[in-house]
Amino acid sequence: MNKAERCICTFRKKAFWHLSLREYIAMRQQGSALALGLSTMAMTASFVIWSVFSPIAGQIQELFQLSAIEKSVLIATPVLLGSILRIPMGIYTDRFGGKRVFAGTMLFLIIPLLLASFAQTYWLLLLCALFIGMAGTTFAISLTYVSRWFPPERQGFVLGLAGLGNLGGAAASFTLPIVFNRYGLPWVFWGLAVMIAVVTAVFWAGTKDLPLPAKAKTFRQSMEVLKERPTWYLSVFYFLTFGGFVAFGAYLPTFLKDLFHLSATEAGARTAGFVVIATLIRPLGGYLADRIGSRKVLQVVFGGMILVSLTMSVTLHQFAGFSVCCLAAAALLGVGNGAVFKMVPEVSFGNTGAVTGIVGAAGGVGGFFPPIVLGVIKEMTGAYTIGFVMLTCFAFVCLWMNRQTKRMAMAKREAAA
């Protein structure tokens, strides 16, 4: 029996599957590619919806006569629900299977999309934005579902590929301003409702679930991973890497319009470039973590973010310098995202959904607060400089914590010896 088969056998015993090892291996080989491909497709479509307000926030601000803070809250609100509910959705994926949970979540999105198309007031639009945030929970669903189809030694690279669903943010930045300018705001939501219905049908027809454990963990049992210190470390790390990715993706159009007076379409295209770079490089982060270890990769990422964020704070009115910094931040954050999620299955074996949900929620919350904070800072000081200084400080904290995890691992090895 080779290494992969021994790993599968161990996992099978822990999960209490009523299936022979040979049958399981055959089933996994037949369905793993489809699980990865269709899950990534579904997550991409969902992330287009999750990112719906950011690319057209300027036009919505003019349409509804919003203040800078109201606009920031509208951009950030979907991120809030999409982050917090990643925790239960990851756990439910472990309990009920990714196929059903994923399809049900996507179908639910049709309701707030249709309601948003008829919104005539800011508060109704904000309520719809809250429930549209359910699209963000598909991150935890997708990664939990895909991780069950592949052995642990391939988790970094495979989960990096699954994370390509973040390209939905780039697609939103590039396409939604065009749809808005040609057809108006209602057609943005109607088009997305039709799209997600079609994607749900394709996903349902093409995927299947692996057999579920005979005895599922309760919600309380799943949340016991909060007692483990590595869960908290990973959450802080992902707060920076994925939170930074989401915050830049959400607020970069505003930066480019306010600081450099670009049009919504031009700002959307450049934001799409940021999202594409950060997303496409994510599998590289997972691959490097597979090869040299996540801690070494994250040390470079956090150190790089300290330098980049400091440089950003002094190039806010220099388009070339700021653009280079954004590209560097996209690469660093994307690599960091892949490296962090390589570590998730190592934290709590057999409870990936809970850890994925918790860490994913931390990352999403990391994308919720910065746009609001930046809006407040802009209103109070007239500039964004303090926001980037705060990012520098947080990156330094993450660098220190990453060094602490290395010392903890060394002490644990010495104690075991």
C-alpha positions in Angstrom: 0.0 0.0 0.0 1.5 3.4 -1.0 1.5 6.6 1.0 -1.6 8.0 -0.5 -3.6 4.8 0.1 -2.4 4.5 3.8 -3.5 8.2 4.3 -6.9 7.4 2.7 -7.3 4.3 4.9 -6.5 6.3 8.1 -9.0 9.0 7.1 -11.6 6.4 6.3 -11.3 4.8 9.7 -11.7 8.2 11.4 -14.7 9.2 9.3 -16.5 5.8 9.7 -17.2 5.4 6.0 -19.2 2.3 5.0 -17.1 1.9 1.9 -14.1 -0.3 0.9 -10.8 1.4 0.4 -10.7 0.2 -3.3 -14.2 1.6 -3.9 -13.3 4.9 -2.3 -10.1 5.3 -4.4 -12.0 4.5 -7.6 -14.7 7.0 -6.7 -12.2 9.7 -5.8 -10.2 9.2 -9.0 -13.4 9.5 -11.1 -14.8 12.6 -9.4 -11.9 14.6 -8.1 -11.3 16.6 -11.3 -15.0 17.5 -11.7 -15.2 18.4 -8.0 -12.3 20.8 -8.3 -13.4 22.2 -11.7 -17.1 22.7 -11.1 -16.5 23.9 -7.5 -14.1 26.6 -8.8 -16.6 27.6 -11.4 -19.4 27.9 -8.9 -17.2 29.9 -6.5 -16.2 32.2 -9.3 -19.8 32.9 -10.2 -20.7 33.5 -6.5 -17.8 35.9 -6.1 -19.0 38.0 -9.0 -22.2 38.4 -7.0 -20.3 39.0 -3.7 -18.3 41.8 -5.4 -21.3 43.4 -7.1 -21.3 46.8 -5.3 -17.6 47.7 -5.3 -17.1 48.3 -9.1 -20.3 50.4 -9.4 -20.2 52.1 -6.0 -19.5 55.5 -7.5 -22.5 55.4 -9.8 -24.7 54.1 -6.9 -23.4 56.9 -4.7 -24.6 59.5 -7.3 -27.9 57.6 -7.9 -28.8 57.5 -4.3 -27.0 60.7 -3.2 -24.8 58.8 -0.6 -22.1 60.1 1.7 -18.6 58.6 1.6 -19.3 56.6 4.8 -22.7 55.3 3.4 -20.9 54.2 0.3 -18.2 52.5 2.3 -20.8 50.7 4.4 -22.6 49.5 1.3 -19.3 48.1 -0.1 -18.4 46.4 3.1 -21.8 45.0 4.2 -21.8 41.9 1.9 -18.3 41.1 3.2 -19.6 41.0 6.8 -22.3 38.3 6.4 -20.2 36.4 3.8 -17.5 36.2 6.4 -19.3 35.4 9.6 -21.5 32.7 8.1 -18.4 30.9 6.7 -18.1 29.2 10.1 -21.5 27.4 10.1 -21.4 26.8 6.3 -18.1 25.1 6.6 -19.4 22.9 9.4 -22.6 22.1 7.5 -20.6 21.1 4.4 -18.8 18.5 6.6 -22.1 17.3 7.9 -24.4 17.4 4.8 -22.0 17.3 1.9 -20.8 20.1 -0.4 -23.1 19.4 -3.3 -26.3 20.2 -1.4 -25.0 23.0 0.7 -23.3 24.7 -2.3 -26.4 24.4 -4.6 -28.7 25.6 -1.9 -26.6 28.7 -1.1 -26.4 29.6 -4.8 -30.2 29.3 -5.3 -30.8 31.5 -2.2 -28.8 34.3 -3.8 -31.5 34.7 -6.5 -33.8 36.2 -3.9 -31.8 39.2 -2.7 -30.6 39.9 -6.3 -34.2 40.2 -7.5 -35.2 42.4 -4.6 -32.2 44.6 -5.1 -33.2 45.2 -8.7 -36.4 47.0 -7.4 -34.8 48.9 -4.6 -35.6 52.6 -4.5 -34.0 53.5 -1.2 -30.5 53.1 0.3 -31.8 51.2 3.2 -33.5 48.5 1.1 -30.4 48.2 -1.0 -28.3 47.9 2.1 -30.6 45.1 3.4 -30.2 43.3 0.0 -26.5 43.8 0.2 -26.4 42.0 3.6 -28.1 38.8 2.2 -26.1 39.0 -1.0 -23.2 38.5 1.3 -24.1 34.8 1.5 -22.2 34.5 -1.8 -19.0 34.9 0.2 -19.7 31.8 2.3 -19.1 29.7 -0.8 -15.4 30.1 -0.1 -15.7 27.8 3.0 -18.1 25.5 1.2 -15.8 25.1 -1.8 -12.5 24.5 0.0 -14.1 22.1 2.5 -15.8 20.2 -0.4 -12.7 20.0 -2.6 -10.3 19.1 0.3 -12.1 15.8 0.8 -11.2 14.7 -2.7 -7.4 15.0 -2.4 -4.7 13.6 -0.1 -3.0 15.9 2.4 0.4 16.1 0.6 -1.4 17.9 -2.3 -3.6 20.2 -0.2 -1.6 23.3 -0.7 -1.5 23.3 -4.5 -5.1 21.9 -4.9 -6.7 24.4 -2.4 -4.7 27.1 -4.2 -6.4 26.0 -7.5 -9.8 26.0 -5.8 -9.1 29.5 -4.6 -9.0 30.7 -8.2 -12.7 31.2 -7.7 -11.6 34.6 -6.4 -11.4 35.6 -10.0 -15.0 36.4 -9.7 -14.0 39.6 -8.2 -12.0 40.5 -11.3 -14.8 39.5 -13.5 -17.1 41.8 -11.5 -14.7 44.7 -11.7 -14.4 44.4 -15.5 -17.9 43.6 -16.6 -20.4 45.2 -14.1 -19.5 48.9 -14.9 -20.1 48.1 -18.5 -23.5 46.5 -17.8 -24.5 49.4 -15.6 -23.5 52.0 -18.1 -25.4 50.3 -21.0 -28.5 48.9 -19.3 -28.8 50.5 -15.8 -28.7 49.2 -12.3 -31.7 46.7 -12.4 -30.1 44.8 -15.2 -26.9 44.2 -13.2 -28.9 42.3 -10.6 -31.2 40.5 -13.2 -28.2 39.3 -15.2 -26.5 38.0 -12.1 -29.7 36.2 -11.0 -29.9 34.4 -14.3 -26.2 33.5 -14.3 -26.3 31.9 -10.8 -29.3 29.9 -11.7 -27.6 28.4 -14.7 -24.4 27.7 -12.8 -26.3 26.0 -10.0 -28.0 23.7 -12.6 -24.6 22.8 -14.1 -23.0 22.2 -10.7 -25.8 20.0 -9.5 -25.8 17.9 -12.7 -22.0 17.4 -12.8 -21.0 16.9 -9.1 -21.4 14.2 -6.4 -20.6 13.9 -2.8 -18.3 11.4 -1.2 -20.0 9.3 1.5 -20.5 11.2 4.7 -19.4 10.1 8.2 -21.9 7.7 9.8 -21.8 9.8 13.0 -21.6 13.5 12.3 -20.1 16.0 14.8 -22.3 18.4 16.5 -21.8 22.1 16.0 -20.3 22.4 19.5 -17.9 19.5 18.8 -16.8 21.1 15.6 -16.1 24.4 17.3 -13.7 22.8 19.7 -11.0 23.8 17.2 -11.2 27.2 18.8 -9.3 25.8 21.8 -6.3 25.2 19.6 -3.8 28.0 19.3 -2.9 27.4 15.7 -6.5 28.1 14.7 -6.1 31.6 16.1 -2.7 32.2 14.5 -4.0 31.1 11.1 -7.0 33.4 11.6 -4.8 36.4 12.2 -2.6 35.6 9.2 -5.6 35.2 6.9 -7.1 38.4 8.4 -4.2 40.2 6.7 -3.7 38.1 3.5 -7.2 37.5 2.4 -8.6 40.5 4.2 -6.1 42.7 2.4 -7.0 41.1 -0.9 -10.7 41.7 -0.3 -10.2 45.2 1.0 -8.0 46.3 -2.0 -10.4 44.6 -4.4 -13.4 46.5 -2.8 -11.8 49.9 -2.3 -9.3 50.2 -5.1 -11.9 51.6 -7.6 -12.6 54.3 -5.0 -8.8 55.0 -4.5 -8.3 55.3 -8.3 -11.3 57.6 -8.8 -10.6 59.8 -5.8 -6.8 60.0 -6.1 -6.2 59.9 -9.8 -9.6 60.8 -11.3 -10.0 57.6 -13.4 -13.4 56.7 -14.8 -15.4 53.8 -13.3 -14.6 51.6 -16.3 -10.8 52.4 -16.1 -10.7 51.9 -12.4 -12.6 48.7 -12.7 -10.2 47.3 -15.3 -7.2 48.1 -13.2 -8.8 46.6 -10.1 -9.5 43.5 -12.2 -5.8 43.3 -12.9 -5.1 43.4 -9.2 -7.6 40.6 -8.4 -6.3 38.5 -11.3 -2.7 38.7 -10.2 -3.5 38.0 -6.5 -5.7 35.0 -7.5 -3.6 33.4 -10.2 -0.5 33.4 -8.0 -2.4 31.8 -5.1 -1.6 28.2 -6.3 2.1 29.1 -6.4 1.8 30.1 -2.7 0.3 26.7 -1.9 2.9 24.9 -4.0 5.8 26.7 -2.3 4.2 25.8 1.1 4.1 22.2 0.0 7.8 22.3 -0.9 9.5 24.5 1.7 6.9 25.0 4.4 4.2 27.6 5.1 6.2 29.5 7.7 9.1 30.3 5.4 6.7 31.6 2.7 4.7 33.7 5.2 7.9 35.2 6.6 8.6 36.7 3.1 5.0 37.7 2.6 4.7 39.6 5.9 8.1 41.2 5.6 7.2 42.3 2.0 3.9 43.8 3.1 5.6 45.9 5.7 7.8 47.5 3.0 4.9 47.8 0.4 2.4 49.4 2.8 5.0 51.9 4.0 5.8 52.8 0.4 2.1 53.1 -0.4 1.7 55.7 2.4 4.1 58.1 0.6 3.0 57.4 -3.0 -0.7 58.2 -2.7 -0.4 61.0 -5.3 2.1 59.3 -7.6 0.2 57.1 -10.0 3.2 55.1 -11.2 4.6 54.4 -7.7 1.2 53.6 -6.3 0.4 51.2 -9.1 3.7 49.3 -8.7 3.0 49.0 -5.0 -0.5 47.6 -5.7 1.0 45.0 -8.1 3.5 44.0 -5.4 0.8 43.8 -2.8 -1.3 41.6 -5.1 1.5 39.1 -5.5 2.4 39.0 -1.8 -1.2 38.6 -0.6 -2.0 36.0 -3.2 1.1 33.9 -2.2 0.1 34.4 1.4 -3.4 33.1 0.9 -2.1 29.9 -0.6 0.4 29.4 2.1 -2.1 29.9 4.9 -4.6 27.4 3.6 -1.9 24.8 3.2 -1.8 24.8 7.0 -5.6 24.4 7.6 -5.9 20.6 7.2 -2.9 20.3 9.6 -4.6 22.1 12.4 -7.5 19.7 13.0 -7.6 16.4 11.1 -11.1 15.4 10.1 -12.6 18.8 11.1 -11.5 20.8 8.0 -14.9 22.5 7.6 -14.8 24.1 11.0 -11.2 25.4 10.6 -11.8 26.5 7.0 -14.9 28.4 8.2 -13.2 30.1 11.1 -10.1 31.0 9.2 -12.1 32.1 6.2 -14.4 34.2 8.4 -11.3 36.0 9.9 -10.1 36.7 6.3 -13.5 38.0 5.3 -13.8 40.2 8.4 -10.3 41.5 7.5 -11.9 42.7 4.3 -14.9 44.2 6.0 -13.4 46.8 8.3 -10.7 48.5 6.2 -13.1 50.1 3.7 -15.1 51.6 6.5 -12.0 52.7 8.4 -10.6 54.2 5.2 -13.9 56.1 4.6 -13.8 57.5 8.2 -10.1 58.4 7.9 -10.7 60.1 4.6 -13.6 62.2 6.0 -11.6 63.1 9.2 -8.2 63.8 7.7 -8.8 64.3 4.0 -6.2 61.6 3.1 -5.7 57.8 3.4 -2.2 57.9 4.8 -3.0 56.7 8.3 -4.8 53.7 6.9 -1.6 52.4 5.2 0.5 53.1 8.4 -2.0 50.9 10.3 -1.6 48.2 7.6 2.2 48.3 8.2 1.8 47.9 11.9 -0.5 44.9 11.5 1.9 43.2 9.0 4.6 43.6 11.6 2.4 41.9 14.2 1.8 39.0 11.8 5.6 38.7 11.1 6.2 38.4 14.9 3.5 35.9 15.4 4.8 33.8 12.5 8.2 33.7 14.2 6.5 32.6 17.4 4.8 29.7 15.7 8.2 28.5 14.5 9.6 28.6 18.0 6.5 26.7 19.3 7.0 24.0 16.6 10.7 23.7 17.6 9.9 23.4 21.3 7.3 20.7 20.5 9.8 18.7 18.5 12.4 19.0 21.3 9.8 17.9 23.9 8.8 14.9 21.8 12.5 13.9 21.4 
